[in-house]
Amino acid sequence: MTFVASLRSRIFFASALLAVLSCSIALYVVNKRVTREAERSLQRDILNTGAIVDQLRTTRTETYTVTARLIADSPKLKAAVDTKDPATVQQEFSKFGEQLRSANLLFVTNAKGDVLATSGDASAAAPLLAGQPAIRNALSGQETVSLLPQPHGILQVVTVPINLGLAAPQILGTLSAGFLLDDALASNLKMITGSDVAFGMDGRVLATTLPRDDDPVLADRLRTTGVSTTTLGHEQFAVLPRPLIAGATSGPVVLILRSRTDQLLTLTEIQTGLAATAIVAVLLATLLSFAVARTITRPLAAITDVMRDVARTGDLTRKITLSEGRRWHDEDAELLATTFNTLTDSIGRIQREMSQKERLSALGRLSTVIAHEVRNPLMIIKGSLHALRQKDLTDSRMHEAVSDINEEVERLNRIVNEVLDFARPIRFEIAPADLNALCRESANASHASAPGAHVALDLDTAIPTVATDAGRLRIALVNMLVNAGHAVNGSDHAPSTNGDGPQVTLRTRANGDRVTIVIADRGIGIEPAHLAHVFDPYFTTKRGGTGLGLAIAKNIVEGLGGTIGIDSTPGSGTEIRINLPYNRA
């Protein structure tokens, strides 16, 4: 996961994640509580509305009951009812219409239950009501309240007896007053309570403040108890059924409906506000975490920049200096910077001491190599001079001695040149060069220096001109090709038997922004114990070798901005791989 690879990213990510989790948890808890409180508020509102509806219905019933009693106690009405003449009763009954203007039905019956007079919009229902148990109960002296379904609502009727006398009252008949629980009453209740109202009976909705298309859904709620939820159209409602007859579990019902959608709309606004607040809090927390991360990682970045420069350049004199103008001082960063500066001072001192020791060690090794390499040629030269002093010296013997002296002098000169090439700094002369042509020349020169194995060329013609020191690179290639030839020819070891094919191959390949040169041989290979030291100065396994050839080649390649590596398997061969830039910086 690269986005948390740095300390700044981890601090920023952790702080931002903490802010997001904190705000999310707070938003979740508050949202749950607000939602729960909104549901409780809806429950309270609908229960309060139910209580108000019950109170209004009870008050209205009691009002009509008291008014009916007053009319039933009128002496003139009692006298008219006692005549049992419908015309007389109707004439006297019409005088009481003003007292019950809001009643939808008024009627009087005699002691047998026959209707004597009627009044109101629902007069047609009087004969039907006369046969109801409410009339019979009233004739027996009981006041009753009954509810009957009507096409446009429920008719609630109050029936009281008409009595004559006090000690032993004689019941002359009954007086009934009824009012409709219709759409108009439902609308009035809605205005008072703010809730929708529906009246239903026998599985049918008879009056409602809602569209009549919703009647089937409302009808299903007539048989339920408690607060439930239903959907009407695109709106949700909480529904509370209340029986119109106190204590009844069936019969006429008033449905009180409270819109949950309106409540949820308010809740949504609250949630939106909470979400907006959480987003702002997360953004502020993110900015703050970023600022905190920067205050922590900025001094670390300054330290790592200096470390990177030291690693790239090797300049141990570079020191870490944290800015004095920083608003906050990081004691840990200052301690790290001080420790690093002390460490570089110590490393520089140790390097100087090691360099001195390495120079002394190299001088000792160089003295040993030179003494060893010079002694043998000097002994040969001494022997040849001794032969030249003989009196019976023949011409052939003289020519042989002179030839030996010449070879050993050349050998001494080569040893001196190699030592000087390794010891003194190399000065490069960079110029454009044809790398493939340079490889051909190196192959020919190596064959001339050490005849034997043929060098097969595998050159990439797509390689462009390379800016390098052709002379120095040629020396390195010739040294490595000569070593490969020696490995194949077995000048010091048994020859390799690797089958058919070229014994030494020189390849070039374009490799992105660099070029690769590969020298591969099918010789005796190098032992694993020796492989790590082949580029060390004075290391050699050949008799008569100085151990400086590959060391000089490595210095040249690295001086040209390249790299050199070797891979070898005993008995199978060796491969040296050189990577050079197209343009040495």
C-alpha positions in Angstrom: 0.0 0.0 0.0 2.0 2.9 -1.3 -0.3 5.6 0.1 0.8 4.8 3.6 4.4 4.2 2.8 5.6 7.5 4.4 5.3 8.7 7.9 3.4 11.8 6.8 0.9 9.7 5.0 0.4 7.4 7.9 -0.1 10.3 10.4 -2.4 12.0 8.0 -4.4 8.9 7.2 -4.7 7.9 10.9 -5.8 11.3 12.0 -8.3 11.7 9.1 -9.6 8.1 9.8 -10.0 9.0 13.5 -11.9 12.1 12.6 -14.1 10.3 10.2 -14.8 7.5 12.7 -15.5 9.9 15.5 -17.9 12.0 13.4 -19.6 8.9 12.0 -20.1 7.4 15.4 -21.4 10.7 16.7 -23.7 11.2 13.7 -25.0 7.6 14.1 -25.7 8.0 17.8 -27.4 11.4 17.4 -29.3 10.2 14.4 -30.6 7.1 16.3 -31.6 9.2 19.2 -33.3 11.9 17.0 -35.1 9.2 15.0 -36.2 7.4 18.2 -37.4 10.7 19.7 -39.2 11.6 16.5 -41.0 8.2 16.6 -41.9 8.8 20.2 -43.1 12.3 19.4 -45.3 10.8 16.7 -46.7 8.2 19.1 -47.4 10.9 21.6 -49.1 13.2 19.1 -51.4 10.5 17.7 -52.3 9.3 21.2 -53.0 12.8 22.2 -55.1 13.3 19.1 -57.1 10.1 20.0 -57.8 11.5 23.4 -58.9 14.8 22.0 -61.3 13.0 19.5 -62.7 10.9 22.3 -63.2 14.0 24.5 -64.9 15.9 21.7 -67.2 12.9 20.9 -68.1 12.4 24.5 -68.7 16.1 25.1 -71.0 16.2 22.0 -72.9 13.1 23.1 -73.4 14.6 26.6 -74.6 17.9 25.1 -77.2 16.2 23.0 -78.2 13.9 25.9 -78.8 16.9 28.2 -80.7 18.8 25.4 -82.9 15.8 24.7 -83.7 15.5 28.4 -84.8 19.1 28.5 -87.1 18.7 25.5 -88.5 15.4 26.8 -89.4 17.1 30.1 -91.5 19.8 28.3 -95.1 19.6 29.6 -96.5 20.6 26.2 -94.6 17.9 24.4 -95.7 15.4 27.0 -99.3 16.5 26.5 -99.0 16.2 22.7 -97.4 12.7 22.9 -100.2 11.7 25.3 -102.8 12.4 22.6 -101.1 9.9 20.4 -102.0 12.2 17.4 -99.0 12.5 15.0 -100.2 15.9 13.7 -100.5 17.3 17.1 -97.1 15.9 18.1 -95.5 17.1 14.9 -96.9 20.6 15.4 -95.7 20.9 19.0 -92.4 19.1 18.1 -91.4 21.6 15.4 -91.2 24.3 18.1 -88.1 22.7 19.5 -86.1 22.7 16.3 -84.1 25.8 17.2 -82.8 24.1 20.3 -81.2 21.3 18.3 -80.3 23.1 15.0 -77.1 21.1 14.6 -78.9 17.8 15.0 -79.2 15.8 11.9 -82.2 13.8 13.2 -85.0 14.3 15.8 -88.0 12.1 16.2 -90.6 11.1 18.8 -92.2 7.7 19.3 -95.2 6.6 21.4 -95.2 4.0 24.0 -95.4 1.3 21.4 -92.4 2.6 19.4 -94.4 4.1 16.6 -92.9 7.3 15.1 -95.1 10.3 15.9 -92.9 13.2 14.6 -89.6 13.7 12.8 -87.2 16.5 12.0 -83.8 16.9 10.4 -81.8 15.8 7.3 -81.9 12.1 8.3 -85.7 11.9 8.9 -85.8 9.0 6.6 -83.9 6.9 9.1 -86.5 7.4 11.8 -88.6 4.3 11.0 -85.5 2.2 10.9 -84.3 3.5 14.2 -87.7 3.0 15.8 -87.2 -0.7 15.5 -83.7 -0.7 17.2 -83.0 -2.0 20.7 -82.3 1.6 21.7 -86.0 2.5 21.5 -87.0 -0.5 23.5 -84.4 0.3 26.2 -85.7 3.8 26.4 -89.3 2.6 26.7 -88.1 0.6 29.7 -86.7 3.8 31.2 -83.0 3.6 30.1 -81.2 6.3 28.2 -79.2 4.8 25.3 -76.7 5.8 22.6 -76.6 4.0 19.3 -74.6 4.2 16.1 -76.0 3.3 12.7 -74.2 3.3 9.4 -75.4 5.9 6.8 -74.3 6.4 3.2 -72.2 9.4 4.1 -71.2 8.7 7.7 -72.2 7.2 11.0 -75.4 8.4 12.7 -74.9 8.6 16.5 -78.3 8.7 18.2 -79.2 9.7 21.8 -82.6 8.3 23.0 -84.3 9.3 26.2 -87.7 8.3 27.6 -90.6 10.8 27.9 -91.9 10.3 31.4 -95.1 11.5 33.1 -95.0 11.8 36.8 -92.3 11.5 39.4 -93.2 9.0 42.1 -94.4 6.3 39.6 -93.4 7.7 36.2 -95.5 6.7 33.2 -93.5 6.4 30.0 -95.4 8.1 27.2 -92.8 7.5 24.5 -89.2 8.3 23.5 -87.3 11.3 22.1 -84.3 10.6 19.9 -81.6 13.1 18.7 -79.0 12.1 16.3 -75.9 13.7 14.6 -73.8 12.4 11.8 -70.1 11.6 12.1 -69.5 12.6 8.4 -66.8 14.2 6.2 -67.6 17.7 7.7 -67.1 16.5 11.2 -63.9 14.7 10.2 -62.7 18.0 8.6 -63.4 19.9 11.7 -61.5 17.4 13.8 -58.6 17.6 11.4 -58.5 21.4 11.8 -58.5 21.0 15.6 -56.0 18.2 15.9 -53.9 18.4 12.7 -54.5 14.7 12.0 -56.5 13.0 9.3 -59.7 11.3 10.6 -61.8 8.5 9.1 -65.0 6.9 10.5 -65.8 3.3 9.6 -68.2 0.5 10.5 -68.8 -3.1 9.4 -65.5 -3.1 7.4 -66.4 0.0 5.4 -65.0 3.5 5.6 -68.1 5.9 5.7 -66.5 9.3 6.2 -62.9 10.5 5.8 -60.6 13.5 5.3 -58.5 11.5 2.9 -59.2 10.7 -0.8 -61.8 8.0 -1.3 -59.2 5.9 -3.3 -57.6 5.1 0.0 -60.7 3.6 1.5 -59.7 -0.1 0.9 -56.4 0.4 2.7 -58.2 2.2 5.6 -60.9 -0.5 5.8 -58.2 -3.1 6.6 -57.1 -0.9 9.6 -60.6 -0.9 11.1 -60.0 -4.3 12.7 -56.5 -3.5 14.1 -55.5 -2.3 17.5 -52.7 0.0 18.6 -50.6 2.3 16.5 -49.5 0.8 13.1 -48.0 2.2 9.9 -49.5 2.2 6.5 -48.8 3.8 3.1 -51.4 5.9 1.3 -50.3 7.0 -2.2 -46.7 8.2 -1.8 -47.1 9.1 1.9 -46.7 7.1 5.1 -49.1 7.4 8.0 -49.2 6.2 11.6 -52.7 4.9 12.2 -54.5 4.6 15.6 -58.0 3.0 15.6 -60.4 4.1 18.5 -63.8 2.5 19.1 -66.7 4.9 19.1 -68.4 2.9 21.8 -66.4 3.0 25.0 -65.2 -0.4 26.0 -66.2 -2.1 22.8 -63.8 -4.3 20.9 -65.8 -4.2 17.6 -68.3 -2.0 15.9 -67.9 1.6 14.8 -64.3 2.9 14.7 -62.7 6.2 14.2 -59.2 6.1 12.6 -56.7 8.8 13.5 -53.9 9.2 11.0 -50.8 11.1 11.5 -48.4 11.7 8.6 -45.0 10.1 9.1 -43.8 11.7 5.9 -44.0 15.2 7.3 -42.3 14.0 10.5 -39.6 12.2 8.4 -39.2 15.4 6.3 -38.3 17.3 9.5 -36.1 14.4 10.5 -34.4 14.5 7.1 -33.7 18.2 7.5 -32.1 17.5 10.9 -30.1 14.6 9.5 -29.0 16.8 6.6 -27.8 19.4 9.0 -26.0 16.8 11.1 -24.4 15.3 7.9 -23.3 18.8 6.8 -21.8 19.5 10.2 -20.0 16.2 10.2 -18.6 16.8 6.8 -17.3 20.3 7.8 -15.9 18.7 11.0 -14.1 16.0 9.0 -12.7 18.6 6.6 -11.4 20.7 9.4 -10.0 17.6 11.2 -8.4 16.5 7.9 -6.8 19.9 7.4 -5.6 19.9 11.0 -4.2 16.4 10.7 -2.4 17.4 7.5 -0.9 20.4 9.3 0.2 18.3 12.3 1.7 15.7 9.9 3.7 18.4 8.2 5.0 19.8 11.4 6.2 16.3 12.3 7.5 15.2 8.9 9.0 18.5 7.6 12.1 18.3 9.9 12.4 14.6 9.0 12.3 15.4 5.3 15.1 17.9 5.8 17.1 15.2 7.6 16.5 12.6 4.9 17.4 15.0 2.2 20.8 15.5 3.7 21.1 11.7 4.3 20.3 11.2 0.6 22.9 13.7 -0.5 25.5 12.1 1.7 24.6 8.6 0.3 24.8 9.9 -3.3 27.9 12.0 -3.1 29.7 10.4 -0.2 30.4 13.8 1.2 30.5 13.3 5.0 31.0 17.0 5.6 27.4 17.7 4.9 25.6 18.7 8.2 21.9 18.7 9.1 20.8 22.2 10.1 17.1 22.5 11.0 15.5 25.9 10.3 15.6 28.4 13.2 12.5 30.1 12.0 10.2 27.1 12.6 7.1 27.9 14.8 7.4 24.6 16.7 10.7 23.0 17.8 10.7 19.2 17.5 13.1 17.9 20.1 13.1 14.4 18.6 14.1 15.8 15.2 16.8 17.9 16.7 18.2 15.0 18.6 18.2 12.9 15.4 19.9 15.6 13.5 22.6 16.0 16.2 23.1 12.3 16.3 23.5 12.0 12.5 26.0 14.9 12.4 28.0 13.2 15.2 27.8 9.9 13.3 29.1 11.4 10.0 32.0 13.0 11.9 32.8 9.6 13.4 32.5 7.9 10.0 34.7 10.5 8.4 37.4 10.0 11.0 37.1 6.3 10.7 37.4 6.5 6.9 40.5 8.6 7.1 42.0 6.1 9.5 41.0 3.2 7.2 42.3 5.0 4.2 45.6 5.4 5.8 45.7 1.8 6.8 44.6 0.7 3.3 47.3 2.8 1.7 49.9 1.2 4.0 48.4 -2.3 3.3 48.3 -1.7 -0.4 51.9 -0.5 -0.3 52.9 -3.6 1.5 51.0 -5.8 -1.0 52.4 -3.9 -3.9 55.9 -4.2 -2.6 55.4 -8.0 -2.3 54.0 -8.3 -5.8 56.7 -6.2 -7.4 59.4 -8.0 -5.5 58.0 -11.3 -6.6 57.3 -10.3 -10.2 60.6 -8.5 -10.6 62.8 -11.2 -9.0 62.0 -13.9 -11.7 62.8 -11.7 -14.7 66.0 -10.4 -13.0 67.1 -14.0 -12.3 66.5 -14.9 -16.0 68.4 -11.8 -17.1 71.3 -12.7 -14.8 71.4 -16.2 -16.1 71.4 -15.0 -19.7 74.2 -12.5 -19.0 76.2 -15.3 -17.4 75.7 -17.4 -20.5 76.9 -14.5 -22.7 80.2 -14.4 -20.7 81.1 -18.0 -21.7 84.1 -18.3 -24.0 82.6 -21.1 -26.1 79.4 -19.1 -26.7 77.8 -20.1 -30.0 75.7 -17.8 -32.1 72.5 -19.7 -31.4 73.2 -19.6 -27.7 73.9 -15.9 -27.9 70.7 -15.2 -29.8 68.7 -17.3 -27.3 70.2 -15.4 -24.3 69.5 -12.0 -26.0 66.0 -13.1 -26.7 65.4 -14.1 -23.1 66.8 -10.8 -21.9 64.5 -8.9 -24.3 61.4 -10.8 -23.2 62.1 -10.3 -19.5 62.7 -6.6 -20.0 59.3 -6.3 -21.8 57.8 -8.3 -18.9 59.3 -5.9 -16.4 58.0 -2.9 -18.4 54.5 -4.4 -18.5 54.5 -4.9 -14.8 55.6 -1.3 -14.2 52.9 0.0 -16.6 50.2 -2.0 -14.9 51.2 -0.8 -11.5 51.3 2.8 -12.7 47.9 2.4 -14.5 46.3 1.1 -11.3 48.0 3.6 -8.9 47.5 6.9 -10.7 44.1 8.5 -11.4 42.7 7.8 -14.8 42.0 10.8 -17.0 39.3 10.2 -19.5 39.0 11.8 -22.9 35.3 11.6 -23.8 34.4 11.6 -27.5 31.7 10.0 -29.8 32.6 6.4 -30.6 31.2 3.5 -32.7 30.9 0.9 -30.0 30.6 -2.0 -32.5 33.7 -0.9 -34.3 35.5 -0.6 -31.0 34.5 -4.2 -30.1 35.9 -5.5 -33.4 39.2 -3.7 -32.8 39.3 -5.1 -29.3 38.7 -8.6 -30.5 41.5 -8.4 -33.1 43.9 -6.9 -30.5 43.2 -9.6 -28.0 43.8 -12.3 -30.7 47.1 -10.6 -31.6 48.1 -10.4 -27.9 47.1 -14.0 -27.0 46.6 -16.1 -30.1 44.2 -19.0 -29.5 40.5 -19.0 -29.1 38.6 -17.2 -31.8 36.3 -14.3 -30.6 32.8 -14.6 -32.1 31.0 -11.2 -32.5 27.3 -10.7 -31.9 26.8 -7.0 -32.4 23.5 -5.1 -32.2 23.4 -2.8 -35.2 20.7 -0.6 -33.6 23.2 0.8 -31.1 23.7 4.5 -31.7 27.0 6.4 -31.3 28.2 6.3 -27.7 30.1 9.2 -25.9 32.9 7.5 -24.1 36.7 7.2 -23.9 37.4 4.7 -26.7 41.0 4.2 -25.8 40.4 3.3 -22.2 37.4 1.1 -22.9 39.5 -0.7 -25.5 42.2 -1.5 -22.9 39.5 -2.9 -20.5 37.9 -5.0 -23.3 41.2 -6.4 -24.5 42.2 -7.3 -20.9 38.9 -9.2 -20.4 39.1 -10.9 -23.8 42.7 -12.0 -23.2 41.6 -13.5 -19.8 38.7 -15.3 -21.6 41.1 -16.6 -24.2 43.4 -17.9 -21.4 40.4 -19.6 -19.7 39.5 -21.3 -23.0 43.0 -22.2 -24.1 43.8 -23.6 -20.7 47.2 -21.9 -20.6 47.4 -22.7 -16.9 44.6 -25.3 -16.5 43.1 -28.2 -18.4 41.0 -27.2 -21.4 37.2 -27.0 -21.1 35.0 -29.5 -23.0 31.7 -27.7 -23.6 30.8 -29.1 -27.0 30.6 -27.2 -30.3 30.0 -23.5 -30.7 32.2 -20.4 -30.2 34.5 -20.5 -27.2 34.5 -16.8 -26.7 31.6 -14.5 -27.6 31.5 -10.7 -27.5 27.9 -9.3 -27.6 26.4 -5.8 -27.6 22.8 -5.0 -26.9 20.8 -1.8 -26.6 19.2 -1.7 -23.2 16.9 1.3 -22.7 19.1 4.4 -22.0 22.2 2.2 -21.6 24.2 -0.3 -23.7 25.2 -3.7 -22.5 28.5 -5.5 -23.5 28.8 -9.2 -22.7 32.0 -11.2 -22.8 31.2 -14.9 -22.5 33.6 -17.8 -22.6 33.2 -21.6 -22.4 36.4 -22.0 -20.4 37.2 -23.6 -17.1 35.2 -21.1 -15.0 36.0 -19.6 -11.7 35.7 -21.3 -8.3 33.0 -19.8 -6.1 35.5 -18.9 -3.4 37.5 -16.9 -5.9 34.6 -15.2 -7.7 34.1 -12.5 -5.1 37.7 -11.4 -5.4 38.4 -11.3 -9.1 38.2 -7.5 -9.2 40.4 -7.1 -6.1 43.9 -5.7 -6.9 46.7 -8.2 -6.9 44.4 -11.2 -6.8 45.3 -13.8 -9.5 45.3 -17.5 -10.0 47.6 -17.4 -13.0 51.4 -17.8 -12.8 53.1 -14.7 -13.9 49.9 -12.6 -13.4 49.9 -9.3 -11.4 46.2 -9.4 -10.5 45.7 -5.9 -11.8 44.0 -6.6 -15.2 40.4 -6.9 -14.0 40.9 -4.3 -11.3 42.1 -1.8 -14.0 39.1 -2.8 -16.2 36.7 -2.2 -13.3 38.2 1.2 -12.6 37.8 2.2 -16.3 34.2 1.0 -16.6 33.1 2.7 -13.3 35.0 5.8 -14.4 32.9 5.9 -17.6 29.7 5.8 -15.5 29.0 2.1 -16.0 28.8 -1.1 -14.0 30.5 -4.4 -14.3 29.5 -7.8 -13.0 30.7 -11.4 -13.4 29.0 -14.8 -13.3 30.8 -18.0 -13.5 30.3 -21.8 -13.2 33.3 -24.1 -12.8 33.6 -26.3 -15.8 31.0 -24.3 -17.8 32.4 -20.9 -18.4 32.3 -17.3 -17.4 30.2 -14.3 -18.4 31.2 -10.6 -17.7 28.4 -8.1 -18.2 29.2 -4.4 -18.7 26.5 -1.7 -18.7 27.4 1.8 -20.0 25.4 4.9 -20.5 25.1 6.3 -24.0 26.5 9.6 -22.8 28.9 9.8 -19.8 27.9 12.7 -17.6 
